[in-house]
C-alpha cells in the first residue's frame, strides 16, 4: 500500500464465473467471479460488466498487487471497454507523473521496453502483470496516464507534512496534486485501524503522505478525462485506495461532480462469503472475487526483518521544505 503501511503460469484455461454467488468455485489463481452487490448477482463476464459500466466516466479497478486473476481481468475489461468505447484511456498507479515523458516515448516507439523498465524503475511484476495492459494500449494507440505522485516526494511528506510542498520548485510541485482534502476521519481511521493516533504529528504526516497518492491520482484522472480525446478512463490501483468509496474514489468524485464513478474492488473468496449483503454494497460498486494469495509470512521473525528493511528505506532523510 505504501512505504509506511505494509499491507505464474497455469495450463488450465482461464475461466469466467457464471454461477450463483453461493456456488462460486475458484480452482486456480486465474479464476475469478464478478459480482454486483446492488442486485446480488454474478456478472457473467467482462463483456457484460463493460455494458454495465458504459455510462461510467471513470472505472477504478482495485487490485491485490501481483494477483494473476485480477491482472487478467483488468486486461479483459480494458479490451471490452475499448470495443464499446474506443475513446478510452488507461490510467495507472504503477507509474508516476515524473515518468510520463518516458512512458509517452515508449508508446510512440521511440524507446524500447527494457529502457522504459530501467529508467522508470518499474515495479518488479511489470513484465508479468502490467505489460499486457500497456501493450494493449500501445497497439490501440490509447493514452496511458502515469497518474501517481513520485515516491520520493511522498516519502518526504511523510516526514515533514504538507509544509514540504511549499519548498518545492514549480516544476516539482506540479508532480503532485494542487489541492488536498485533509479532513477525512473515516479514511484516516481505516488507515491506522486500532493503532490510530490521529493527534500525533507523525500520524498526521503519514496520513498526508497517503493523501498525496490519492489526490494526485484523482487529479491525473480528472485532467485526462477533461481532454478532447477521452470519454472514459480505467484506472488500476491498489485496493485500499478505493475500498468503501474512500481515498482515490472520493477524490475523483469531488473533482468530477455530476459524472459517474464506478469501482471494482477485489476481495478474497474466504472473506466474501463472510460479508453481509450490506457490507458488500459498502465495499464497492462491483466486486471481483478471487482466491487468497499464499500467506506472506509463516515466521514472525521473517516478517519483522522485512518491516525493518521497509522502515529503513522510508526513514531516509529529506531536504528541509524551507
C-alpha positions as YAML, in Angstrom:
chain: A
units: angstrom
residues:
- id: 1
  name: UNK
  ca: [0.00, 0.00, 0.00]
- id: 2
  name: UNK
  ca: [2.79, 2.44, 0.86]
- id: 3
  name: UNK
  ca: [6.26, 2.69, 2.36]
- id: 4
  name: UNK
  ca: [4.61, 3.30, 5.69]
- id: 5
  name: UNK
  ca: [1.98, 0.58, 5.79]
- id: 6
  name: UNK
  ca: [2.56, -2.95, 4.66]
- id: 7
  name: UNK
  ca: [-0.28, -4.13, 4.00]
- id: 8
  name: UNK
  ca: [2.65, -17.74, -12.59]
- id: 9
  name: UNK
  ca: [1.83, -19.99, -15.09]
- id: 10
  name: UNK
  ca: [-1.07, -22.42, -15.45]
- id: 11
  name: UNK
  ca: [-2.02, -24.99, -18.03]
- id: 12
  name: UNK
  ca: [-5.68, -24.56, -17.09]
- id: 13
  name: UNK
  ca: [-7.51, -22.18, -19.45]
- id: 14
  name: UNK
  ca: [-8.68, -19.02, -17.67]
- id: 15
  name: UNK
  ca: [-12.34, -19.23, -16.64]
- id: 16
  name: UNK
  ca: [-15.00, -16.59, -16.06]
- id: 17
  name: UNK
  ca: [-17.61, -17.47, -13.45]
- id: 18
  name: UNK
  ca: [-21.34, -17.54, -14.21]
- id: 19
  name: UNK
  ca: [-22.74, -19.23, -11.12]
- id: 20
  name: UNK
  ca: [-24.83, -18.07, -8.14]
- id: 21
  name: UNK
  ca: [-22.68, -16.31, -5.54]
- id: 22
  name: UNK
  ca: [-23.12, -19.12, -3.01]
- id: 23
  name: UNK
  ca: [-21.67, -21.60, -5.50]
- id: 24
  name: UNK
  ca: [-18.56, -19.70, -6.59]
- id: 25
  name: UNK
  ca: [-15.76, -22.17, -7.22]
- id: 26
  name: UNK
  ca: [-12.22, -20.85, -7.75]
- id: 27
  name: UNK
  ca: [-9.86, -23.65, -8.70]
- id: 28
  name: UNK
  ca: [-6.79, -21.75, -9.90]
- id: 29
  name: UNK
  ca: [-5.21, -18.35, -9.39]
- id: 30
  name: UNK
  ca: [-6.56, -17.31, -12.80]
- id: 31
  name: UNK
  ca: [-10.20, -17.89, -11.80]
- id: 32
  name: UNK
  ca: [-12.39, -15.04, -10.63]
- id: 33
  name: UNK
  ca: [-16.03, -14.07, -10.20]
- id: 34
  name: UNK
  ca: [-17.50, -10.65, -10.93]
- id: 35
  name: UNK
  ca: [-20.26, -9.66, -8.51]
- id: 36
  name: UNK
  ca: [-22.78, -6.83, -8.49]
- id: 37
  name: UNK
  ca: [-23.70, -6.23, -4.81]
- id: 38
  name: UNK
  ca: [-26.63, -3.98, -5.74]
- id: 39
  name: UNK
  ca: [-28.67, -6.76, -7.34]
- id: 40
  name: UNK
  ca: [-26.70, -9.55, -5.60]
- id: 41
  name: UNK
  ca: [-25.96, -11.25, -8.91]
- id: 42
  name: UNK
  ca: [-22.88, -12.69, -10.54]
- id: 43
  name: UNK
  ca: [-21.91, -10.73, -13.65]
- id: 44
  name: UNK
  ca: [-21.46, -13.30, -16.38]
- id: 45
  name: UNK
  ca: [-18.20, -11.99, -17.88]
- id: 46
  name: UNK
  ca: [-16.19, -8.85, -18.56]
- id: 47
  name: UNK
  ca: [-18.25, -8.07, -21.67]
- id: 48
  name: UNK
  ca: [-21.38, -7.96, -19.52]
- id: 49
  name: UNK
  ca: [-19.59, -5.85, -16.94]
- id: 50
  name: UNK
  ca: [-18.41, -3.42, -19.62]
- id: 51
  name: UNK
  ca: [-22.02, -2.91, -20.70]
- id: 52
  name: UNK
  ca: [-23.00, -2.12, -17.12]
- id: 53
  name: UNK
  ca: [-20.11, 0.35, -16.93]
- id: 54
  name: UNK
  ca: [-20.87, 2.03, -20.25]
- id: 55
  name: UNK
  ca: [-22.23, 5.18, -18.57]
- id: 56
  name: UNK
  ca: [-19.34, 5.45, -16.07]
- id: 57
  name: UNK
  ca: [-16.79, 8.12, -16.94]
- id: 58
  name: UNK
  ca: [-14.26, 6.64, -14.50]
- id: 59
  name: UNK
  ca: [-13.73, 2.98, -13.61]
- id: 60
  name: UNK
  ca: [-11.43, 2.36, -10.66]
- id: 61
  name: UNK
  ca: [-10.17, -1.22, -10.79]
- id: 62
  name: UNK
  ca: [-8.82, -2.23, -7.39]
- id: 63
  name: UNK
  ca: [-6.18, -4.94, -7.09]
- id: 64
  name: UNK
  ca: [-4.13, -7.11, -4.83]
- id: 65
  name: UNK
  ca: [-0.77, -6.41, -6.39]
- id: 66
  name: UNK
  ca: [0.57, -9.48, -8.27]
- id: 67
  name: UNK
  ca: [-2.68, -11.49, -8.17]
- id: 68
  name: UNK
  ca: [-2.90, -13.31, -11.56]
- id: 69
  name: UNK
  ca: [-6.70, -13.39, -11.77]
- id: 70
  name: UNK
  ca: [-7.05, -9.68, -11.10]
- id: 71
  name: UNK
  ca: [-4.48, -8.68, -13.69]
- id: 72
  name: UNK
  ca: [-6.10, -10.99, -16.22]
- id: 73
  name: UNK
  ca: [-9.50, -9.42, -15.51]
- id: 74
  name: UNK
  ca: [-8.03, -5.92, -15.86]
- id: 75
  name: UNK
  ca: [-6.86, -6.73, -19.38]
- id: 76
  name: UNK
  ca: [-10.15, -8.37, -20.32]
- id: 77
  name: UNK
  ca: [-12.15, -5.42, -19.04]
- id: 78
  name: UNK
  ca: [-9.96, -2.88, -20.83]
- id: 79
  name: UNK
  ca: [-10.47, -4.83, -24.06]
- id: 80
  name: UNK
  ca: [-14.23, -4.98, -23.54]
- id: 81
  name: UNK
  ca: [-14.49, -1.29, -22.70]
- id: 82
  name: UNK
  ca: [-12.44, -0.40, -25.77]
- id: 83
  name: UNK
  ca: [-14.71, -2.44, -28.01]
- id: 84
  name: UNK
  ca: [-17.73, -0.37, -26.99]
- id: 85
  name: UNK
  ca: [-15.95, 2.98, -26.47]
- id: 86
  name: UNK
  ca: [-12.64, 3.49, -28.25]
- id: 87
  name: UNK
  ca: [-12.15, 6.92, -26.71]
- id: 88
  name: UNK
  ca: [-10.86, 5.33, -23.53]
- id: 89
  name: UNK
  ca: [-7.63, 5.97, -21.66]
- id: 90
  name: UNK
  ca: [-5.72, 3.75, -19.26]
- id: 91
  name: UNK
  ca: [-4.57, 5.38, -16.02]
- id: 92
  name: UNK
  ca: [-2.10, 3.60, -13.74]
- id: 93
  name: UNK
  ca: [-0.96, 3.88, -10.15]
- id: 94
  name: UNK
  ca: [2.14, 1.96, -11.21]
- id: 95
  name: UNK
  ca: [3.74, 4.98, -12.94]
- id: 96
  name: UNK
  ca: [4.15, 8.49, -11.53]
- id: 97
  name: UNK
  ca: [3.99, 11.89, -13.17]
- id: 98
  name: UNK
  ca: [7.76, 12.31, -13.42]
- id: 99
  name: UNK
  ca: [7.76, 9.25, -15.72]
- id: 100
  name: UNK
  ca: [5.07, 10.43, -18.15]
- id: 101
  name: UNK
  ca: [7.52, 11.56, -20.82]
- id: 102
  name: UNK
  ca: [9.31, 8.20, -20.77]
- id: 103
  name: UNK
  ca: [6.02, 6.35, -20.95]
- id: 104
  name: UNK
  ca: [4.90, 8.50, -23.89]
- id: 105
  name: UNK
  ca: [8.20, 7.84, -25.66]
- id: 106
  name: UNK
  ca: [7.71, 4.12, -25.26]
- id: 107
  name: UNK
  ca: [4.15, 4.24, -26.59]
- id: 108
  name: UNK
  ca: [5.45, 6.21, -29.59]
- id: 109
  name: UNK
  ca: [8.11, 3.53, -30.30]
- id: 110
  name: UNK
  ca: [10.93, 5.97, -29.54]
- id: 111
  name: UNK
  ca: [12.45, 3.77, -26.82]
- id: 112
  name: UNK
  ca: [12.36, 0.05, -26.08]
- id: 113
  name: UNK
  ca: [10.75, -1.79, -23.20]
- id: 114
  name: UNK
  ca: [13.97, -2.53, -21.34]
- id: 115
  name: UNK
  ca: [14.88, 1.17, -21.33]
- id: 116
  name: UNK
  ca: [11.39, 2.03, -20.05]
- id: 117
  name: UNK
  ca: [11.64, -0.52, -17.25]
- id: 118
  name: UNK
  ca: [15.12, 0.55, -16.17]
- id: 119
  name: UNK
  ca: [14.55, 4.29, -16.39]
- id: 120
  name: UNK
  ca: [11.21, 4.25, -14.57]
- id: 121
  name: UNK
  ca: [12.34, 1.63, -12.06]
- id: 122
  name: UNK
  ca: [9.15, -0.20, -12.96]
- id: 123
  name: UNK
  ca: [7.52, -2.46, -10.43]
- id: 124
  name: UNK
  ca: [9.08, -5.91, -10.13]
- id: 125
  name: UNK
  ca: [5.94, -7.52, -11.55]
- id: 126
  name: UNK
  ca: [5.69, -5.18, -14.56]
- id: 127
  name: UNK
  ca: [6.57, -7.84, -17.13]
- id: 128
  name: UNK
  ca: [4.08, -10.39, -15.82]
- id: 129
  name: UNK
  ca: [1.20, -8.17, -14.73]
- id: 130
  name: UNK
  ca: [1.25, -4.71, -16.33]
- id: 131
  name: UNK
  ca: [2.95, -5.34, -19.66]
- id: 132
  name: UNK
  ca: [-0.28, -6.77, -21.19]
- id: 133
  name: UNK
  ca: [-2.21, -3.60, -20.31]
- id: 134
  name: UNK
  ca: [0.45, -1.24, -21.63]
- id: 135
  name: UNK
  ca: [0.94, -3.27, -24.80]
- id: 136
  name: UNK
  ca: [-2.79, -3.33, -25.48]
- id: 137
  name: UNK
  ca: [-2.91, 0.44, -25.08]
- id: 138
  name: UNK
  ca: [0.14, 0.81, -27.30]
- id: 139
  name: UNK
  ca: [-1.37, -1.38, -30.01]
- id: 140
  name: UNK
  ca: [-4.64, 0.58, -29.95]
- id: 141
  name: UNK
  ca: [-2.86, 3.95, -29.64]
- id: 142
  name: UNK
  ca: [-4.52, 4.73, -26.33]
- id: 143
  name: UNK
  ca: [-3.22, 7.23, -23.84]
- id: 144
  name: UNK
  ca: [-1.62, 5.75, -20.73]
- id: 145
  name: UNK
  ca: [-1.60, 8.16, -17.79]
- id: 146
  name: UNK
  ca: [1.28, 7.99, -15.31]
- id: 147
  name: UNK
  ca: [-1.10, 9.01, -12.55]
- id: 148
  name: UNK
  ca: [0.76, 8.69, -9.29]
- id: 149
  name: UNK
  ca: [2.88, 11.05, -7.21]
- id: 150
  name: UNK
  ca: [6.66, 10.50, -7.20]
- id: 151
  name: UNK
  ca: [7.63, 8.24, -4.32]
- id: 152
  name: UNK
  ca: [10.47, 10.49, -3.14]
- id: 153
  name: UNK
  ca: [8.06, 13.39, -2.62]
- id: 154
  name: UNK
  ca: [5.51, 11.18, -0.87]
- id: 155
  name: UNK
  ca: [8.23, 9.93, 1.48]
- id: 156
  name: UNK
  ca: [9.22, 13.50, 2.36]
- id: 157
  name: UNK
  ca: [5.61, 14.48, 3.03]
- id: 158
  name: UNK
  ca: [5.50, 11.51, 5.39]
- id: 159
  name: UNK
  ca: [8.41, 13.02, 7.30]
- id: 160
  name: UNK
  ca: [7.65, 16.73, 7.12]
- id: 161
  name: UNK
  ca: [3.95, 17.06, 6.39]
- id: 162
  name: UNK
  ca: [2.30, 19.16, 3.71]
- id: 163
  name: UNK
  ca: [4.63, 22.05, 4.52]
- id: 164
  name: UNK
  ca: [7.21, 20.17, 2.45]
- id: 165
  name: UNK
  ca: [5.28, 21.17, -0.68]
- id: 166
  name: UNK
  ca: [5.89, 24.87, -0.05]
- id: 167
  name: UNK
  ca: [9.61, 24.46, -0.59]
- id: 168
  name: UNK
  ca: [9.33, 22.76, -3.98]
- id: 169
  name: UNK
  ca: [10.13, 24.45, -7.26]
- id: 170
  name: UNK
  ca: [7.09, 24.74, -9.52]
- id: 171
  name: UNK
  ca: [8.44, 22.04, -11.85]
- id: 172
  name: UNK
  ca: [8.47, 19.59, -8.95]
- id: 173
  name: UNK
  ca: [5.33, 20.90, -7.26]
- id: 174
  name: UNK
  ca: [3.36, 20.17, -10.44]
- id: 175
  name: UNK
  ca: [4.09, 16.46, -9.99]
- id: 176
  name: UNK
  ca: [1.66, 16.38, -7.07]
- id: 177
  name: UNK
  ca: [-1.97, 17.41, -6.78]
- id: 178
  name: UNK
  ca: [-2.63, 21.08, -6.22]
- id: 179
  name: UNK
  ca: [-5.46, 20.51, -3.72]
- id: 180
  name: UNK
  ca: [-5.66, 18.25, -0.68]
- id: 181
  name: UNK
  ca: [-8.75, 17.41, 1.37]
- id: 182
  name: UNK
  ca: [-7.28, 16.56, 4.76]
- id: 183
  name: UNK
  ca: [-10.46, 16.38, 6.86]
- id: 184
  name: UNK
  ca: [-11.41, 12.73, 6.34]
- id: 185
  name: UNK
  ca: [-11.61, 10.97, 9.73]
- id: 186
  name: UNK
  ca: [-13.24, 7.80, 8.37]
- id: 187
  name: UNK
  ca: [-10.45, 7.21, 5.87]
- id: 188
  name: UNK
  ca: [-7.83, 8.09, 8.47]
- id: 189
  name: UNK
  ca: [-9.36, 5.59, 10.89]
- id: 190
  name: UNK
  ca: [-9.33, 2.85, 8.26]
- id: 191
  name: UNK
  ca: [-5.69, 3.59, 7.50]
- id: 192
  name: UNK
  ca: [-4.50, 3.31, 11.08]
- id: 193
  name: UNK
  ca: [-7.10, 0.94, 12.49]
- id: 194
  name: UNK
  ca: [-6.81, 0.30, 16.20]
- id: 195
  name: UNK
  ca: [-3.34, 1.83, 16.15]
- id: 196
  name: UNK
  ca: [-4.82, 5.21, 15.19]
- id: 197
  name: UNK
  ca: [-3.28, 8.18, 16.99]
- id: 198
  name: UNK
  ca: [-4.66, 10.95, 14.82]
- id: 199
  name: UNK
  ca: [-3.40, 13.78, 17.05]
- id: 200
  name: UNK
  ca: [0.28, 12.87, 16.77]
- id: 201
  name: UNK
  ca: [2.36, 14.82, 14.25]
- id: 202
  name: UNK
  ca: [3.84, 11.63, 12.82]
- id: 203
  name: UNK
  ca: [0.42, 10.07, 12.25]
- id: 204
  name: UNK
  ca: [-0.83, 13.20, 10.53]
- id: 205
  name: UNK
  ca: [2.17, 13.28, 8.24]
- id: 206
  name: UNK
  ca: [1.77, 9.62, 7.34]
- id: 207
  name: UNK
  ca: [-1.87, 10.29, 6.52]
- id: 208
  name: UNK
  ca: [-0.89, 13.27, 4.36]
- id: 209
  name: UNK
  ca: [1.54, 11.00, 2.52]
- id: 210
  name: UNK
  ca: [-1.28, 8.61, 1.70]
- id: 211
  name: UNK
  ca: [-3.37, 11.55, 0.53]
- id: 212
  name: UNK
  ca: [-0.54, 12.63, -1.77]
- id: 213
  name: UNK
  ca: [-1.11, 9.41, -3.71]
- id: 214
  name: UNK
  ca: [-4.90, 9.62, -3.66]
- id: 215
  name: UNK
  ca: [-5.17, 13.30, -4.54]
- id: 216
  name: UNK
  ca: [-2.55, 13.11, -7.30]
- id: 217
  name: UNK
  ca: [-4.09, 10.04, -8.91]
- id: 218
  name: UNK
  ca: [-7.54, 11.64, -8.75]
- id: 219
  name: UNK
  ca: [-6.28, 14.87, -10.29]
- id: 220
  name: UNK
  ca: [-4.44, 12.97, -13.04]
- id: 221
  name: UNK
  ca: [-7.60, 11.03, -13.91]
- id: 222
  name: UNK
  ca: [-9.65, 14.22, -13.94]
- id: 223
  name: UNK
  ca: [-7.23, 16.07, -16.20]
- id: 224
  name: UNK
  ca: [-7.22, 13.21, -18.68]
- id: 225
  name: UNK
  ca: [-11.00, 12.99, -18.71]
- id: 226
  name: UNK
  ca: [-11.14, 16.70, -19.48]
- id: 227
  name: UNK
  ca: [-9.04, 16.22, -22.61]
- id: 228
  name: UNK
  ca: [-10.70, 16.17, -26.02]
- id: 229
  name: UNK
  ca: [-9.63, 12.59, -26.77]
- id: 230
  name: UNK
  ca: [-11.05, 10.76, -23.74]
- id: 231
  name: UNK
  ca: [-14.62, 9.85, -22.85]
- id: 232
  name: UNK
  ca: [-13.78, 7.17, -20.28]
- id: 233
  name: UNK
  ca: [-10.83, 6.32, -18.03]
- id: 234
  name: UNK
  ca: [-9.97, 2.95, -16.46]
- id: 235
  name: UNK
  ca: [-7.54, 3.28, -13.57]
- id: 236
  name: UNK
  ca: [-5.57, 0.41, -11.99]
- id: 237
  name: UNK
  ca: [-4.91, 0.95, -8.30]
- id: 238
  name: UNK
  ca: [-4.23, -0.84, -5.05]
- id: 239
  name: UNK
  ca: [-7.41, -1.98, -3.37]
- id: 240
  name: UNK
  ca: [-7.01, 0.11, -0.22]
- id: 241
  name: UNK
  ca: [-7.18, 3.36, -2.20]
- id: 242
  name: UNK
  ca: [-10.78, 2.77, -3.33]
- id: 243
  name: UNK
  ca: [-12.40, 0.48, -0.76]
- id: 244
  name: UNK
  ca: [-15.59, 1.83, 0.81]
- id: 245
  name: UNK
  ca: [-15.52, 4.59, -1.86]
- id: 246
  name: UNK
  ca: [-12.82, 6.40, 0.10]
- id: 247
  name: UNK
  ca: [-9.38, 7.64, -0.90]
- id: 248
  name: UNK
  ca: [-8.90, 7.99, -4.63]
- id: 249
  name: UNK
  ca: [-12.58, 7.22, -5.24]
- id: 250
  name: UNK
  ca: [-13.86, 10.11, -3.14]
- id: 251
  name: UNK
  ca: [-11.23, 12.50, -4.54]
- id: 252
  name: UNK
  ca: [-12.27, 11.71, -8.12]
- id: 253
  name: UNK
  ca: [-15.91, 12.31, -7.20]
- id: 254
  name: UNK
  ca: [-15.02, 15.68, -5.69]
- id: 255
  name: UNK
  ca: [-13.33, 16.77, -8.88]
- id: 256
  name: UNK
  ca: [-15.91, 15.34, -11.29]
- id: 257
  name: UNK
  ca: [-19.17, 16.42, -9.73]
- id: 258
  name: UNK
  ca: [-22.07, 15.15, -11.80]
- id: 259
  name: UNK
  ca: [-20.09, 12.44, -13.58]
- id: 260
  name: UNK
  ca: [-20.36, 8.76, -12.75]
- id: 261
  name: UNK
  ca: [-17.52, 6.99, -10.98]
- id: 262
  name: UNK
  ca: [-17.57, 3.21, -10.51]
- id: 263
  name: UNK
  ca: [-15.29, 0.91, -8.53]
- id: 264
  name: UNK
  ca: [-14.38, -2.74, -8.90]
- id: 265
  name: UNK
  ca: [-12.98, -3.87, -5.56]
- id: 266
  name: UNK
  ca: [-11.01, -7.08, -5.08]
- id: 267
  name: UNK
  ca: [-11.95, -9.46, -2.27]
- id: 268
  name: UNK
  ca: [-10.77, -12.91, -1.28]
- id: 269
  name: UNK
  ca: [-13.44, -15.60, -1.55]
- id: 270
  name: UNK
  ca: [-12.96, -16.57, 2.09]
- id: 271
  name: UNK
  ca: [-13.80, -13.00, 3.12]
- id: 272
  name: UNK
  ca: [-16.58, -12.60, 0.57]
- id: 273
  name: UNK
  ca: [-18.68, -15.43, 1.99]
- id: 274
  name: UNK
  ca: [-18.49, -13.91, 5.48]
- id: 275
  name: UNK
  ca: [-19.85, -10.49, 4.50]
- id: 276
  name: UNK
  ca: [-23.49, -9.49, 4.66]
- id: 277
  name: UNK
  ca: [-25.04, -8.04, 1.53]
- id: 278
  name: UNK
  ca: [-25.00, -4.62, 3.16]
- id: 279
  name: UNK
  ca: [-21.25, -4.94, 3.80]
- id: 280
  name: UNK
  ca: [-20.65, -5.98, 0.20]
- id: 281
  name: UNK
  ca: [-22.54, -2.94, -1.04]
- id: 282
  name: UNK
  ca: [-20.48, -0.68, 1.22]
- id: 283
  name: UNK
  ca: [-17.22, -2.13, -0.07]
- id: 284
  name: UNK
  ca: [-17.62, -1.08, -3.71]
- id: 285
  name: UNK
  ca: [-19.88, -0.77, -6.74]
- id: 286
  name: UNK
  ca: [-18.71, -4.15, -8.08]
- id: 287
  name: UNK
  ca: [-16.56, -6.88, -6.56]
- id: 288
  name: UNK
  ca: [-14.04, -9.23, -8.12]
- id: 289
  name: UNK
  ca: [-13.84, -12.39, -6.01]
- id: 290
  name: UNK
  ca: [-10.53, -14.27, -6.12]
- id: 291
  name: UNK
  ca: [-8.57, -16.98, -4.34]
- id: 292
  name: UNK
  ca: [-6.48, -15.83, -1.41]
- id: 293
  name: UNK
  ca: [-2.81, -15.41, -2.18]
- id: 294
  name: UNK
  ca: [-0.34, -17.57, -0.21]
- id: 295
  name: UNK
  ca: [0.42, -16.43, 3.34]
- id: 296
  name: UNK
  ca: [3.19, -13.85, 3.17]
- id: 297
  name: UNK
  ca: [4.97, -14.85, 6.38]
- id: 298
  name: UNK
  ca: [4.71, -18.03, 8.43]
- id: 299
  name: UNK
  ca: [7.62, -16.97, 10.61]
- id: 300
  name: UNK
  ca: [7.24, -13.79, 12.67]
- id: 301
  name: UNK
  ca: [10.99, -13.19, 12.60]
- id: 302
  name: UNK
  ca: [10.88, -13.09, 8.78]
- id: 303
  name: UNK
  ca: [8.06, -10.56, 8.92]
- id: 304
  name: UNK
  ca: [9.88, -8.36, 11.41]
- id: 305
  name: UNK
  ca: [13.02, -8.43, 9.25]
- id: 306
  name: UNK
  ca: [11.01, -7.22, 6.25]
- id: 307
  name: UNK
  ca: [9.33, -4.47, 8.29]
- id: 308
  name: UNK
  ca: [12.74, -3.33, 9.49]
- id: 309
  name: UNK
  ca: [14.00, -3.11, 5.91]
- id: 310
  name: UNK
  ca: [10.99, -1.09, 4.77]
- id: 311
  name: UNK
  ca: [11.20, 1.22, 7.77]
- id: 312
  name: UNK
  ca: [14.86, 1.87, 6.97]
- id: 313
  name: UNK
  ca: [14.02, 2.76, 3.36]
- id: 314
  name: UNK
  ca: [11.22, 5.14, 4.40]
- id: 315
  name: UNK
  ca: [13.35, 6.90, 7.02]
- id: 316
  name: UNK
  ca: [15.88, 8.32, 4.55]
- id: 317
  name: UNK
  ca: [16.16, 11.99, 5.39]
- id: 318
  name: UNK
  ca: [14.66, 14.60, 3.08]
- id: 319
  name: UNK
  ca: [15.87, 18.09, 2.46]
- id: 320
  name: UNK
  ca: [14.08, 20.71, 4.51]
- id: 321
  name: UNK
  ca: [10.92, 22.09, 2.96]
- id: 322
  name: UNK
  ca: [12.32, 25.55, 3.63]
...
